[in-house]
Amino acid sequence: MKNKTNSITYRSVHGSMLLLLRQVLVQFMNFMGSIFLARFLSVKDYGFYGVLFYLLSFIINFGDIGLAASLIRQKTKPEYEEETTIFTIQCILSTIIFITLIFIGPQLCKLYKLPQDYAVFFNILSLSILIIVFKTIPTIRLERNLEFGWLTIIEIIQAAVYNGTAVLMSYLNYGPYSFCVALLLRTLIGSILVNVIKPFRFEFKMNLKVLKEHLKFGIPYQLNIYIGLAKDSISPVIIGAILGIAQTGTVNMASTIAAFPVLFISILSRLFLPAFSRARDKEDELKFLFKMCIRLCNAFTAVFGIFILVMNEPFIRFIVGSKWMIINPLFYFLWSANLTIPTMFVCASLLNALGYPKVILKHTMLWTIITLGIGGLLIFFIGIYGFGISNIIVNISMVLLFIEIKKYISCNISKEIFLAWSPAVIPAALLYVISDYFSVNIFRLFMGLAIYTAIYIIFFVLFSYKDLLKISQNIFKKYDLQPVDSLNV
């Protein structure tokens, strides 16, 4: 087959475009949903919202143990026996989690000093866990073939259902029922749709040899996520239990505003693993994909990150409401995540694709020790600002990962980051000067964003036109596109 590597590049770029479309729509809906929830919910219930979704993320990853990622990255098409084995083990783990969560719900209410009737929300969460299992294998099949078009449609529908339900119910004063019922509906609809598009014949069958083989990659891979979740537990667990669930709401809102550009990038990381895995045997192909992923991820973050840094006070006041101005001091501590996390996502995906999850595990452990050790200690003395200080230290320490990645691929990471962030300097300076001379209202805020973004794009294209031209050639040139599983990679 001719132009095999170009075929991979084309499909990766095409998948990136679809994911970008999905991010713009899904994250816009999610962000707007969060804004309305922040306006309609009390600070305490907004804090509970953060706790519940942290618990959901932790449970989903506990029930996966890296098996899904192992199927996605393997070179050959997964056998039906492999899929049924992974489905069966996930069903067993999810059932255990379902029963456990029902019994510990009242104890969690005591931990967070919540009324006992809040236990019903943990029961609703447990139902969502059971339903998610039926979505896993069909989703893996779509991701392996880089069929992100269908995934885009499904996630847009899920986001519309979730945010529409949550906002309407919170407006009608249903409190935590709003996001719990919305979560259940989103999970149910997503599982149904993905099975309609990519059907899977569910069967309870386990092959221990197959399970053992996939756990060799899955456990180290998933340990990175577990440790990362342990690091992230400082807000929903430590701050919530020690300082109160309202302070968790404050930290969650500060994180949402300060690092919301990173939320857009996080979904793109789902493309990186399969794309890098398919191109790992072609050195030039992999180098180009890696450097452009770093540059484009940082560029996307820079556009919104610099704008929110310069215009944070009017942004908070007009978008989420004056009651949330209390987050402004903490905002500056948490903003530093925009500088390092986009590159970290790309580096982690590359190392996982190359089969080195233990390298990521080592760094993730360091970040967790800093967050829980330094941050957990400082919280006792200076409250939520202890979390902010530990966040800055963690982001600085990510440079160690960027240095180590050079052992596995040749890339000037500093250059790629510079090419992404430097185009923001001039428009940001103009924005800062103009905001000092004119009072800002919501209309001028969005006009400023539009003008700033347009100027940034012009400078970015000037700095990167050669590589952007190479990407555009891959998009418009005709390739022999086979299903990825049939490619001999």
Residue pairs with C-beta under 8 A, 6 or more apart in sequence:
1 7
1 480
1 482
1 487
1 488
2 480
3 479
3 480
4 487
4 488
4 489
5 279
5 282
5 284
5 285
6 474
6 477
6 479
7 479
7 480
7 481
7 482
7 487
8 275
8 278
8 279
8 282
8 285
8 484
8 487
8 489
9 279
9 285
9 288
9 289
9 474
10 474
10 475
10 477
10 479
10 481
11 146
11 481
11 484
12 146
12 271
12 275
12 278
12 279
12 289
13 471
13 474
13 475
14 146
14 148
14 475
15 146
15 148
15 271
15 275
16 268
16 271
16 296
17 475
18 148
18 149
18 151
18 152
19 148
19 152
19 267
19 268
19 270
19 271
20 268
21 152
22 148
22 151
22 152
22 155
22 156
22 267
23 264
23 267
23 268
24 264
25 156
25 159
26 155
26 156
26 159
26 267
27 260
27 263
27 264
27 267
29 156
29 159
29 160
29 163
30 159
30 163
30 263
31 256
31 260
31 263
32 163
33 159
33 162
33 163
33 166
33 167
34 256
35 319
35 320
36 167
36 170
36 171
37 46
37 49
37 166
37 167
37 170
37 178
37 179
38 46
38 253
38 320
38 321
38 324
39 320
39 321
40 167
40 170
40 171
40 173
40 178
41 49
41 170
41 175
41 178
42 175
43 246
43 249
43 250
43 323
44 245
44 246
44 249
45 175
45 176
45 249
46 249
46 252
46 253
47 240
47 244
47 245
47 246
47 247
47 248
47 249
47 250
47 252
48 112
48 114
48 118
48 121
48 176
48 245
48 248
48 249
49 176
49 179
49 249
49 252
50 235
50 236
50 248
50 249
50 251
50 252
51 112
51 236
51 240
51 245
51 248
52 121
52 122
52 125
52 176
52 179
52 180
53 179
54 229
54 232
54 233
54 235
54 236
54 237
55 122
55 125
55 236
56 125
56 128
56 129
56 183
57 229
58 229
58 233
59 97
59 101
59 125
59 129
60 129
60 132
61 222
61 225
61 226
61 229
62 93
62 97
62 226
63 90
63 93
63 94
63 97
63 129
63 132
63 133
64 90
64 136
64 222
65 89
65 93
65 215
65 218
65 219
65 222
66 214
66 215
66 217
66 218
66 219
66 220
66 221
66 222
66 225
67 86
67 89
67 90
67 214
67 215
67 218
68 86
68 136
68 139
68 140
69 217
69 218
69 221
69 222
69 273
69 352
70 214
70 215
70 217
70 218
70 221
71 78
71 82
71 83
71 86
71 140
71 144
71 214
72 140
72 143
72 144
72 273
72 274
72 277
73 217
73 273
73 274
73 277
73 352
73 353
75 277
75 489
76 485
77 144
77 485
78 140
78 144
80 201
81 205
81 207
81 210
82 207
82 210
82 214
83 137
83 140
83 200
84 202
84 203
84 204
84 205
84 206
85 205
85 206
85 207
85 210
85 211
85 214
86 136
86 137
86 211
86 214
87 133
87 136
87 137
87 200
87 202
87 203
87 204
88 203
88 204
88 205
88 206
89 206
89 211
90 133
90 136
91 133
91 204
94 129
94 130
94 132
94 133
95 130
97 126
97 129
98 126
98 127
98 129
98 130
101 122
101 123
101 125
101 126
101 129
102 122
102 123
102 126
104 122
105 119
105 120
105 122
105 123
106 116
106 119
108 114
108 119
108 122
109 115
109 116
109 118
109 119
111 241
112 240
112 241
112 245
113 244
113 245
114 245
118 176
121 176
121 177
121 180
124 180
124 181
124 183
124 184
125 180
125 183
127 184
128 183
128 184
128 187
131 184
131 187
131 188
131 191
132 187
132 191
134 191
134 195
134 202
135 187
135 190
135 191
135 194
135 195
137 200
138 194
138 195
138 197
138 198
138 199
138 200
139 151
139 194
139 198
141 198
141 200
142 148
142 150
142 151
142 194
142 197
142 198
143 151
143 270
143 274
144 274
144 484
144 485
145 483
145 484
145 485
146 271
146 274
146 275
146 278
146 484
147 198
148 271
150 194
150 197
150 198
153 193
154 190
154 193
154 194
154 197
155 190
157 189
157 190
157 193
158 186
158 189
158 190
159 186
161 182
161 185
161 186
161 189
162 182
162 183
162 185
162 186
163 182
164 182
165 178
165 181
165 182
165 185
166 178
166 179
166 182
167 178
168 178
169 177
169 178
169 181
169 182
170 178
170 179
174 181
217 355
217 357
220 357
220 358
220 361
221 352
221 357
223 357
223 361
224 348
224 357
224 360
224 361
224 364
227 361
227 364
227 365
227 367
227 368
228 364
228 367
228 368
230 368
230 372
231 364
231 367
231 368
231 371
231 372
231 394
232 371
233 372
234 371
234 372
234 375
234 376
234 379
234 387
234 390
235 248
235 251
235 252
235 255
235 387
236 248
238 372
238 376
238 379
239 247
239 248
239 251
239 379
239 384
239 387
240 247
240 248
242 379
242 380
243 379
243 383
243 384
247 383
247 384
250 326
250 327
250 330
250 384
251 330
251 384
251 387
253 320
253 324
253 327
254 327
254 330
254 331
254 334
255 334
256 263
257 308
257 312
257 315
257 316
257 320
257 327
257 331
258 308
258 312
258 330
258 331
258 332
258 334
258 335
258 337
258 338
259 334
259 335
259 337
259 338
259 341
260 304
260 308
261 300
261 301
261 302
261 303
261 304
261 305
261 308
261 338
262 301
262 337
262 338
262 341
262 342
264 300
264 301
264 304
265 297
265 300
265 301
265 341
265 342
265 345
266 345
268 293
268 297
268 345
269 345
269 346
269 348
269 349
272 293
272 345
272 346
272 349
272 350
272 353
273 349
273 352
273 353
274 484
275 289
276 286
276 289
276 290
276 349
276 350
276 353
276 354
277 353
278 484
278 487
278 489
279 285
279 286
279 289
279 489
280 286
280 353
280 354
280 489
281 489
282 489
286 350
286 409
287 409
287 410
287 411
288 470
290 346
290 350
290 409
290 411
291 411
291 412
291 416
291 467
292 467
292 471
293 346
293 349
294 342
294 343
294 346
294 411
294 413
294 416
294 417
294 420
295 416
295 417
295 419
295 420
295 464
295 467
296 420
297 342
297 343
297 345
297 346
297 420
298 342
298 343
298 416
298 417
298 420
298 421
299 419
299 420
299 423
299 460
300 342
301 338
301 341
301 342
301 420
302 338
302 420
302 421
302 423
302 424
302 456
303 424
303 452
303 453
303 456
305 335
305 338
305 339
306 421
306 424
306 427
306 428
307 428
307 431
307 448
307 449
307 452
307 453
308 315
308 335
309 335
309 428
310 428
310 431
310 432
310 435
311 431
311 435
311 440
311 445
311 448
311 449
312 328
312 331
313 325
313 328
314 435
314 440
314 445
315 445
316 324
316 325
316 327
316 328
316 331
317 325
318 441
318 442
318 445
329 385
330 384
330 385
330 387
330 388
332 388
333 385
333 387
333 388
333 389
333 391
333 392
334 388
334 391
336 391
336 392
336 395
336 396
337 391
337 395
339 395
340 395
340 396
340 398
340 399
341 395
341 398
343 398
343 402
343 413
343 416
343 417
344 398
344 401
347 401
347 402
347 405
348 360
348 401
350 405
350 408
350 409
351 357
351 359
351 360
351 405
351 408
352 360
354 408
356 408
359 404
360 401
363 397
363 398
363 400
363 401
363 404
366 397
366 400
367 394
367 397
367 398
370 390
370 393
370 394
370 397
371 387
371 390
371 391
371 394
374 386
374 389
374 390
374 393
375 386
375 387
375 389
375 390
375 391
376 386
377 386
378 385
378 386
378 387
378 389
378 390
379 386
379 387
380 386
382 389
402 413
405 411
405 413
406 413
419 460
419 463
419 464
420 460
422 459
422 463
423 456
423 458
423 459
423 460
423 462
423 463
424 456
424 459
426 455
426 459
427 451
427 452
427 453
427 455
427 456
427 459
428 452
430 452
430 455
431 448
431 452
434 448
435 448
438 444
440 448
461 468
